[in-house]
């Protein structure tokens, strides 16, 4: 296992995964990189009645997609007509 003295940037994916499983970024304050992220699209949340959500979950499972994906596809279809 790697320790603090080794260079974090020289780790393989496997080494990094193992390392961060047992360490915190708080242990390395000088190595923390700040990034900014601005999504290109806004996400909105809409309330859905529980009984309808249960039905949507069943339909999504049948199709092998998430509820969110199914709802977005169905709304796109409806808006396009």
ZAFI-60247 format. One record per residue (C-alpha): x negated, y negated, z negated. Coordinates in nm, 3 decimals. Each point is the difference from the previous one (the first is absolute). Example, Ala and Ser with C-alpha at 12.3 -4.5 7.8 and 13.67 -1.06 7.14 Angstrom:
<nodes>
- xx	yy	zz
- -1.230	0.450	-0.780
- -0.137	-0.344	0.066
</nodes>
This chain:
<nodes>
- xx	yy	zz
- 0.000	0.000	0.000
- -0.118	-0.354	0.072
- -0.073	-0.249	-0.273
- 0.002	-0.379	-0.025
- -0.362	-0.030	0.110
- 0.065	0.152	0.341
- 0.116	-0.222	0.282
- 0.375	0.017	0.038
- -0.019	-0.094	0.369
- -0.214	0.306	0.075
- 0.263	0.252	-0.115
- 0.169	0.244	0.231
- 0.380	0.012	-0.005
- -0.015	0.311	-0.218
- -0.246	-0.157	-0.243
- 0.202	-0.320	-0.022
- 0.319	0.194	-0.064
- -0.162	0.201	-0.279
- -0.165	-0.311	-0.144
- 0.318	-0.213	-0.014
- 0.197	0.288	-0.154
- -0.204	-0.052	-0.315
- -0.091	-0.371	0.014
- 0.177	-0.336	-0.001
- -0.071	-0.306	0.213
- -0.014	-0.186	-0.333
- -0.332	0.180	-0.058
- -0.145	-0.176	0.305
- 0.107	-0.368	-0.011
- -0.278	-0.108	0.237
- 0.109	0.256	0.260
- 0.364	-0.101	0.020
- 0.092	-0.157	0.332
- 0.295	-0.234	0.022
- 0.208	0.019	0.315
- 0.308	-0.183	0.111
- 0.278	0.167	0.190
- 0.282	-0.177	0.178
- 0.257	0.237	0.147
- 0.115	-0.082	0.350
- 0.355	0.093	-0.084
- 0.214	-0.063	-0.303
- 0.169	0.287	-0.175
- 0.349	-0.048	-0.136
- 0.181	0.223	-0.242
- 0.368	0.074	0.037
- 0.222	0.158	-0.262
- 0.158	0.330	0.107
- 0.275	0.175	-0.192
- -0.123	0.315	-0.174
- 0.239	0.237	0.180
- -0.108	-0.143	0.336
- -0.366	0.028	-0.096
- 0.047	0.369	-0.082
- 0.149	0.058	0.344
- -0.280	-0.197	0.165
- -0.261	0.205	-0.189
- 0.159	0.323	0.126
- 0.004	-0.125	0.361
- -0.360	-0.122	-0.028
- -0.115	0.335	-0.139
- 0.174	0.184	0.287
- -0.191	-0.219	0.247
- -0.331	0.019	-0.186
- -0.029	-0.375	-0.057
- 0.021	-0.233	-0.297
- 0.325	-0.172	-0.092
- -0.162	-0.334	0.086
- -0.096	0.120	0.346
- 0.344	0.141	0.069
- 0.176	-0.316	-0.116
- -0.228	-0.219	0.212
- 0.056	0.219	0.307
- 0.376	-0.003	-0.044
- 0.010	-0.376	-0.054
- -0.216	-0.055	0.311
- 0.240	0.216	0.202
- 0.305	-0.187	-0.129
- -0.151	-0.344	0.057
- -0.105	0.094	0.355
- 0.357	0.088	0.101
</nodes>
